[in-house]
Amino acid sequence: MHPVESFHHCPQCGRPTPPETRRSPFRCDACGFLYFFNPAVATAVFIRRPDGRVLLIRRAKNPAMGKLAPPGGFIDIGETAEQAAAREVREEVGLSLASLSFLCSAPHSYVYSGLTYPVLDLFFSATTEDDLVRIDRDEVTSLDWYEPRSIDPNELAFPSMQTAWREYLGRLTG
């Protein structure tokens, strides 16, 4: 279900909204309240160490629990994408990044608790000299450093990650 479908009442004036009027943008006929359902924004980072191996985690939560993913997460209000990428990497795996470069973006439909959130995923590539990882068990069940060509993109948690992984691999050989 798209978030607009759960707006049964106008959040400003409380007027009931009939199902046929629940579309994006949300517009209340009574008070004129207008709400645009823009995507949430998330970051993910493909981290490479000096031997060429890339870090991937196993997700500890749904959606896609148990699937491979680069460390990452949602951008907080007031944060840049780069700040969020570094923070998420620190929180999930305890690494500091030596470099960070934008890779690509991809839209994503994130289904959580019965709602479908439109998300724009921003992917980065990075390097690290750090080998000492610290796993946040709430977010990550395990991690490993993989030879990039050994990963089947279909093993990654979301289609946006699969697209970004293909882009990442293309740049490694480019």
C-alpha positions in Angstrom: 0.0 0.0 0.0 1.3 3.4 -0.9 1.5 5.9 2.0 -1.2 8.2 0.5 -3.7 5.3 0.8 -3.4 5.4 4.6 -4.5 9.1 4.7 -8.2 8.5 5.8 -8.4 12.0 7.2 -6.8 15.3 6.4 -3.8 15.8 8.8 -4.6 19.5 9.0 -8.4 19.8 9.4 -9.4 16.2 10.1 -11.9 15.9 7.3 -12.5 12.3 6.1 -11.0 11.6 2.7 -12.9 9.3 0.4 -10.8 6.5 -1.2 -11.1 8.0 -4.7 -9.4 11.2 -3.5 -6.4 9.4 -2.0 -3.7 10.1 -4.6 -0.4 11.8 -4.7 -0.1 14.7 -4.1 -2.7 14.5 -1.3 -5.0 17.5 -1.5 -7.8 18.3 1.0 -10.9 19.8 -0.7 -12.0 21.3 2.6 -9.0 23.3 3.7 -6.6 23.1 0.8 -3.9 21.2 2.6 -1.4 19.8 0.1 1.1 17.1 0.8 3.6 15.7 -1.7 4.8 12.2 -1.2 8.4 12.5 -2.1 10.8 9.6 -1.8 12.8 8.9 1.3 16.5 9.0 0.6 19.0 6.3 1.6 22.7 5.6 1.1 24.8 2.5 0.7 28.5 2.1 0.3 30.6 -0.5 -1.5 33.8 -0.5 0.6 37.0 -1.9 -0.9 40.1 -2.7 1.0 43.7 -2.6 -0.4 43.6 -6.3 -1.5 40.6 -5.6 -3.8 37.9 -7.4 -1.7 34.6 -5.7 -1.1 32.6 -5.7 2.2 29.0 -7.0 2.1 26.8 -7.6 5.1 23.9 -10.0 5.7 20.8 -8.0 6.7 19.5 -8.8 10.2 16.0 -7.3 9.6 13.2 -7.4 7.1 12.8 -6.5 4.4 15.2 -8.9 2.8 16.5 -10.3 6.0 19.5 -12.6 5.4 20.3 -11.2 2.0 23.6 -9.5 1.1 23.9 -5.8 1.1 26.5 -3.0 1.3 26.3 -1.1 4.6 23.9 1.8 4.5 20.6 3.2 5.6 18.3 6.2 5.5 19.6 9.8 5.5 18.5 11.8 8.6 17.0 15.3 8.3 19.8 17.8 8.1 22.5 15.3 7.0 24.3 15.2 3.7 24.4 12.0 1.7 28.1 11.8 2.4 27.6 12.3 6.2 24.9 9.6 6.2 27.0 7.2 4.3 30.0 7.6 6.7 27.6 7.4 9.8 25.8 4.3 8.6 29.1 2.5 7.9 30.4 3.5 11.3 27.2 2.3 13.0 26.8 -1.0 11.2 30.4 -2.2 10.8 32.6 0.2 12.8 34.8 1.2 9.8 36.2 4.6 8.9 36.4 5.4 5.2 39.5 6.6 3.5 37.7 7.9 0.5 34.1 8.2 -0.7 32.9 8.7 -4.3 29.4 8.9 -5.7 28.6 5.8 -7.8 25.0 6.1 -8.9 21.4 6.4 -7.8 18.4 4.0 -8.3 14.8 4.2 -7.3 13.5 1.6 -4.9 10.2 0.5 -3.4 10.8 -0.4 0.2 8.0 -2.5 1.7 7.8 -2.2 5.5 4.9 -3.0 7.8 2.4 -3.2 5.0 3.4 0.2 3.4 5.4 0.7 0.3 7.8 3.6 0.7 9.2 5.2 -2.4 13.0 5.5 -1.8 15.8 7.0 -3.8 19.0 5.0 -3.0 22.3 6.9 -3.4 25.2 4.5 -3.9 28.9 5.3 -3.1 32.2 3.5 -3.5 34.8 3.9 -0.9 38.1 2.5 0.3 39.3 1.7 3.8 42.6 0.9 5.3 40.8 -0.3 8.4 40.4 -4.1 8.9 38.9 -4.0 12.4 35.1 -4.4 12.0 32.5 -4.1 14.8 29.1 -5.5 13.8 25.9 -3.9 15.0 23.9 -7.1 15.6 20.6 -5.2 15.4 21.4 -4.4 11.8 23.9 -7.1 10.6 24.0 -10.8 11.2 27.4 -11.3 9.5 29.8 -9.8 7.1 32.5 -10.9 4.8 35.0 -9.4 2.3 34.3 -10.8 -1.1 36.2 -11.0 -4.4 34.0 -8.7 -6.5 33.5 -11.0 -9.4 32.4 -13.8 -7.1 29.1 -12.1 -6.2 26.0 -12.8 -8.2 24.0 -9.5 -8.3 20.8 -11.5 -7.7 22.1 -12.3 -4.2 21.8 -8.6 -3.2 18.8 -7.6 -1.2 17.1 -5.1 -3.5 16.9 -4.5 -7.3 18.4 -1.0 -6.7 21.5 -2.7 -5.1 21.7 -5.1 -8.0 21.7 -2.2 -10.5 24.4 -0.4 -8.4 26.5 -3.5 -8.1 26.5 -3.9 -11.9 27.6 -0.3 -12.2 30.3 -0.9 -9.6 31.7 -3.9 -11.4 31.6 -2.1 -14.7 33.8 0.7 -13.2 36.3 -1.8 -11.8 37.0 -3.0 -15.3 36.5 0.4 -17.0 
